[in-house]
Amino acid sequence: MKQSFMAINQYGETVHGLEHPRKDLLNREYAHHADKMYQDKKDGTTVHVGYIIKGNWWTVYKVERMENKVN
């Protein structure tokens, strides 16, 4: 199964089915440049959470199928 991502911007717009988040968002926005977006965690570390493209702050999420082990 291929890795799937989705992105949400600061206005609540969503994009689903991203296979290559940066590339796919750049194509969607008709852009050539993306800045990385970072977020500080409670434990003091900083993580890369998405991209800033043409003033839109896209937070990227990994989409996984829900699986629960059956006895």
Summary of the structure (lengths in Angstrom):
residues: 71
radius of gyration: 14.2
end to end distance: 23.8
largest distance: 49.6
contacts: 144
relative contact order: 0.28
helix: 11%
strand: 45%
